[in-house]
C-alpha cells in the first residue's frame, strides 16, 4: 500500500481551514486537524484538540504528532482571528489574543514541528492576508500581525531552503468564511458593494495548486495585487478612502 502524505492543518474546524482539510484529503493526504473543536465528520482523518495560544497544549500536540507520524509533509498554519476596532478602542486582552493566535502560535508550532517537516522535505504554508500589504483603518492589529506572519514566511524560507523545506505564504482577500462574525472588537465592518469573488473551496484549490507548484506566495483573488499597488503608491488616497468608509473624524 502506498504511504499517504501527512498534512497537519490548524483551525480546520471551520472556514478556510475546513476547506483546505477537505482539499488536501481529496488529493490523497492523511489530514490531521489541529484545533479546539472537532471538525465535521469526514473532513479530516484525525483530530488533535489543542488551544494553540496555550504553550503547554501546543507543545503536547506537537509532541503527539512527532511521536505518531515522525514526518510531516505539509504544515498549514491557518488558525487565526481578526478584529474591527481602532487602536484606541481595542482592549489589551483582544490585542494579546490576536497576536498570540495569529503570530506567536504559528511561529511556535513551526519551530516545534520543523524537524518533522524537514524529515519529509515538506512544506510550511502560512495563511497570512492581503491585509499584510494593504493598510485598513479599524483593522490595524490584524494588519500588523499578518504582516509579521508574512515576514516570518519570507525569512523562514531563507533559513530552511537548504534542508529541502519549502515555505508558501498565502495572502487571501475577501473569501466567504464567516470571518466577520468571529472577529474581536466593537465595530461592525462597513457594507461594501458586490459579493466576495471566491468561495472557500475555490481558495483551497488555489492553495493546493500553489503548494504543488512550490510557489513562494499566493495572493488570492489575484486582482488584490492592484489594490496592493494602489495602497503602496497612493497612500494619501488610501487614507481618505479608509476615513470615509469607516466614518472617522
Secondary structure, DSSP 8 states (H G I E B T S, - for coil): -----EEEEETTTSHHHHHHHHHHHHTT-EEEEEESS---TTS-SEEEE--TTSHHHHHHHHHHHHHHHS--SEEEE-----B-S-TTTS-HHHHHHHHIIIIIHHHHHHHHHHHHHHHTT-EEEEE--GGGTS--TT-HHHHHHHHHHHHHHHHHHHHHGGGT-EEEEEEE-S-BS-HHHH-BSS------SS--S-BHHHHHHHHHHHHHTT-SEEEESTTHHHHHHHHHH-HHHHHHHHHHHTT--
